[in-house]
Amino acid sequence: MTDLVTLDEAKEYARVDGNTDDALIAMLIEAASDAVADYADGWNGTGDVPARIKLAVLVRVAAAYDKRETLNEAEGEHTLVLPYRTLDL
């Protein structure tokens, strides 16, 4: 899976200056991109990344960066991605 946001976008959103944590943030971007894409299974992954999906990744990255000791999902993340979710009954 391709990262859904750039390192610069994530650092700006999380208000991170400098490059000390770039490797950590890159790992968080990769994990968040995979998790959000798995949840937004109704989006085919082509074309520009929808703003809601991009924001969900940014929220997840910032939450994981700020609270590294937990694996909790970011608040509101699923609401952002819900229109891209396929629900099977």
Secondary structure as UniProt FT lines:
FT   HELIX           7..13
FT   TURN            14..15
FT   TURN            20..21
FT   HELIX           22..39
FT   TURN            41..42
FT   HELIX           51..66
FT   TURN            67..69
FT   TURN            75..76
FT   HELIX           77..81
FT   HELIX           82..84
//
